[in-house]
Amino acid sequence: METREEFLAQMMEQAKPLCPHCGKEMNIWEVPPYTFSDGLGWGSPYVYVCFNDLCPAFTEGWGEIEANFGHKSSYRCLRYPFEDRFELMTVFGREGGTEGLITQNSLDEQEQLKEAIKTGFSILADCYVNQDIIKIVSMLSDHNEPVRVRFKAVEMLGDICDTDEVIEPMRNISPYNEKMKEAIQEAIEKIHKRCFTRECPFCMEIIKRRANTCKHCGKDVDPVV
């Protein structure tokens, strides 16, 4: 069974079909995760779609759908690869579907991302061997690092860090989504467990798990045993 990459490579090698509605060259498009038409799936990881905004299928589709269904949407012409089957798919604006466009620039960007992830993982592997905690925290903080590299850095800190000094820097990292926030919290909890520490509920400074008085703010706290 061929991979998605092999399937796409075959499409890239072939001449792109022309839209039967406007005669313009169609674009390669990566299908989204939701189903289409009969609800059984797209049947192909990539298809051809006409993104010509002057295509009659698109320009006339607005009025047709409005008249028949009362919706603000239109059509883009779609063709399945390696066959002559054309269909119309619904879009909800000029930008609808464009995020799935496959161009040479997008392919180059994907290759650059793969190389950046490969390089990042290699650096993290060296950090793991050398216990270079500072470098791992630095990579976690760097928003220019790929998402997968930053997640790996979080995971690694939770697994190997044996000092609570990195907790405050980790707390001050701006997570770009909820999953990153959860991953950072999980890693911090692992570090606290390994270091027998916790954070004071009043001043948030780090104290021993068994402490009954915070050495920073002087408040009484319940010991954790």
C-alpha positions as CSV (number, residue, x, y, z in Angstrom):
1,M,0.0,0.0,0.0
2,E,1.5,3.3,-1.0
3,T,1.9,6.1,1.5
4,R,0.4,9.6,1.3
5,E,3.8,10.9,0.3
6,E,4.0,8.5,-2.6
7,F,0.5,9.2,-3.7
8,L,1.2,13.0,-3.7
9,A,4.5,12.4,-5.6
10,Q,2.5,10.7,-8.4
11,M,0.1,13.5,-8.6
12,M,2.9,16.1,-8.7
13,E,4.5,14.3,-11.7
14,Q,1.3,14.4,-13.8
15,A,-0.2,17.3,-15.7
16,K,-3.0,19.0,-13.7
17,P,-6.5,18.6,-15.2
18,L,-8.4,21.6,-16.5
19,C,-11.7,22.6,-14.8
20,P,-14.6,21.8,-17.1
21,H,-16.4,25.0,-16.0
22,C,-13.7,27.6,-16.7
23,G,-10.9,25.7,-18.5
24,K,-8.3,26.8,-15.8
25,E,-5.7,24.4,-14.4
26,M,-6.9,22.8,-11.2
27,N,-4.9,22.7,-7.9
28,I,-3.8,19.8,-5.8
29,W,-5.7,19.9,-2.5
30,E,-5.3,17.9,0.7
31,V,-8.7,16.6,1.9
32,P,-9.9,17.6,5.4
33,P,-10.7,15.0,8.1
34,Y,-14.5,15.4,7.7
35,T,-16.5,13.4,5.1
36,F,-17.9,14.5,1.8
37,S,-20.8,13.7,-0.5
38,D,-22.1,10.2,0.5
39,G,-20.6,10.5,4.0
40,L,-18.3,7.5,3.5
41,G,-15.1,9.6,3.2
42,W,-13.2,11.2,0.4
43,G,-11.7,8.0,-1.0
44,S,-8.4,9.8,-1.6
45,P,-5.9,11.8,0.5
46,Y,-5.5,14.4,-2.2
47,V,-7.8,15.6,-5.0
48,Y,-7.9,18.4,-7.6
49,V,-9.9,21.5,-6.9
50,C,-10.5,24.6,-9.1
51,F,-9.8,27.7,-7.0
52,N,-10.4,30.2,-9.8
53,D,-12.7,32.8,-8.3
54,L,-14.0,33.7,-11.7
55,C,-15.0,30.1,-12.4
56,P,-18.8,29.9,-13.3
57,A,-19.2,27.1,-10.8
58,F,-18.1,29.4,-8.1
59,T,-19.6,32.7,-9.2
60,E,-23.0,31.3,-10.1
61,G,-23.1,28.9,-7.2
62,W,-23.9,31.6,-4.7
63,G,-27.2,32.4,-6.3
64,E,-28.1,28.8,-6.9
65,I,-27.5,27.7,-3.3
66,E,-29.2,30.8,-1.9
67,A,-32.3,30.2,-4.1
68,N,-32.5,26.5,-3.4
69,F,-31.3,26.1,0.2
70,G,-31.2,29.6,1.7
71,H,-27.5,29.3,2.6
72,K,-24.6,31.7,2.0
73,S,-22.2,29.4,0.2
74,S,-21.1,28.3,-3.3
75,Y,-19.3,25.6,-5.2
76,R,-15.8,24.6,-6.2
77,C,-15.2,22.1,-8.9
78,L,-13.5,18.9,-7.7
79,R,-11.9,16.0,-9.6
80,Y,-10.5,12.8,-8.2
81,P,-7.0,11.8,-9.2
82,F,-6.3,9.2,-11.9
83,E,-10.0,9.3,-13.1
84,D,-12.3,11.6,-15.0
85,R,-14.9,12.0,-12.3
86,F,-15.8,15.7,-11.5
87,E,-18.0,16.8,-8.7
88,L,-19.0,20.1,-7.0
89,M,-18.1,20.6,-3.3
90,T,-19.6,23.3,-1.1
91,V,-17.5,26.2,0.2
92,F,-18.5,29.0,2.6
93,G,-16.3,31.8,1.2
94,R,-13.5,32.7,-1.1
95,E,-10.9,31.4,1.4
96,G,-12.9,28.2,2.1
97,G,-10.6,25.2,1.5
98,T,-7.5,27.2,0.6
99,E,-5.7,26.0,3.7
100,G,-5.4,22.6,2.1
101,L,-3.8,23.8,-1.1
102,I,-0.6,21.9,-2.0
103,T,1.9,24.1,-3.9
104,Q,5.7,23.8,-4.4
105,N,6.1,26.5,-1.7
106,S,4.0,24.5,0.8
107,L,6.0,21.4,0.0
108,D,9.2,23.2,0.6
109,E,7.9,24.5,3.9
110,Q,7.0,21.0,4.9
111,E,10.5,19.8,4.1
112,Q,12.0,22.6,6.1
113,L,9.7,21.8,9.1
114,K,10.8,18.1,8.9
115,E,14.5,19.1,8.9
116,A,13.9,21.5,11.8
117,I,12.1,18.8,13.8
118,K,14.9,16.3,13.0
119,T,17.6,18.8,14.1
120,G,15.7,19.7,17.3
121,F,15.2,16.1,18.3
122,S,18.9,15.4,17.7
123,I,19.9,18.4,19.9
124,L,17.5,17.2,22.6
125,A,19.0,13.7,22.5
126,D,22.4,15.2,23.2
127,C,20.9,17.2,26.0
128,Y,19.4,14.1,27.5
129,V,22.8,12.3,27.5
130,N,24.6,15.3,28.9
131,Q,21.8,16.3,31.3
132,D,21.9,19.8,29.8
133,I,18.7,21.1,31.6
134,I,19.4,24.7,30.7
135,K,19.5,24.0,27.0
136,I,16.3,22.0,27.2
137,V,14.5,24.9,29.0
138,S,15.9,27.3,26.4
139,M,14.4,25.2,23.5
140,L,11.1,24.9,25.3
141,S,11.0,28.7,25.6
142,D,11.9,29.3,22.0
143,H,8.7,29.9,19.9
144,N,10.8,29.5,16.8
145,E,11.2,25.8,17.6
146,P,8.7,23.4,16.0
147,V,5.8,22.4,18.1
148,R,6.8,18.8,18.3
149,V,10.3,19.8,19.5
150,R,8.9,22.0,22.3
151,F,6.5,19.2,23.4
152,K,9.5,16.8,23.5
153,A,11.4,19.3,25.6
154,V,8.6,19.5,28.1
155,E,8.3,15.8,28.3
156,M,12.1,15.4,28.8
157,L,12.2,18.0,31.6
158,G,9.5,16.1,33.4
159,D,11.4,12.8,33.0
160,I,15.0,13.8,33.9
161,C,15.0,17.2,35.8
162,D,16.2,16.8,39.4
163,T,16.2,20.4,40.4
164,D,13.2,22.7,41.2
165,E,15.1,25.7,39.9
166,V,13.6,25.2,36.5
167,I,10.0,25.3,37.7
168,E,9.7,29.1,37.8
169,P,11.1,29.5,34.2
170,M,8.7,26.9,33.0
171,R,5.8,28.7,34.7
172,N,6.7,31.9,32.9
173,I,6.6,30.3,29.4
174,S,3.6,31.4,27.4
175,P,1.9,28.2,26.2
176,Y,0.4,28.6,22.7
177,N,-2.5,26.3,23.5
178,E,-4.2,24.3,26.3
179,K,-2.3,21.1,25.5
180,M,1.0,22.8,26.0
181,K,-0.2,24.3,29.2
182,E,-1.3,20.8,30.4
183,A,2.1,19.3,29.4
184,I,4.0,21.9,31.3
185,Q,1.9,21.4,34.4
186,E,2.4,17.6,34.2
187,A,6.1,18.0,33.9
188,I,6.2,20.4,36.8
189,E,4.3,17.9,39.0
190,K,6.9,15.2,38.1
191,I,9.7,17.5,39.1
192,H,8.1,18.4,42.4
193,K,7.6,14.7,43.1
194,R,11.2,13.9,42.3
195,C,12.5,16.9,44.4
196,F,10.0,16.4,47.3
197,T,8.8,19.9,46.9
198,R,5.6,21.9,46.1
199,E,4.4,25.5,45.8
200,C,3.1,27.5,48.6
201,P,-0.6,28.1,48.0
202,F,-0.3,31.7,49.3
203,C,2.9,33.1,47.7
204,M,3.6,30.3,45.1
205,E,7.3,30.0,46.2
206,I,8.7,26.5,46.3
207,I,8.8,24.8,49.7
208,K,9.4,21.2,51.0
209,R,6.4,18.9,50.7
210,R,6.5,18.2,54.5
211,A,6.7,21.9,55.5
212,N,4.0,23.2,57.7
213,T,5.1,26.8,57.5
214,C,6.2,28.6,54.3
215,K,9.8,29.9,54.7
216,H,9.0,32.7,52.3
217,C,5.8,34.2,53.5
218,G,5.5,32.7,56.9
219,K,1.9,31.4,56.4
220,D,0.9,28.1,57.9
221,V,0.4,25.4,55.3
222,D,-0.8,21.8,55.5
223,P,2.1,19.4,55.1
224,V,1.9,16.8,52.3
225,V,3.0,13.3,53.3
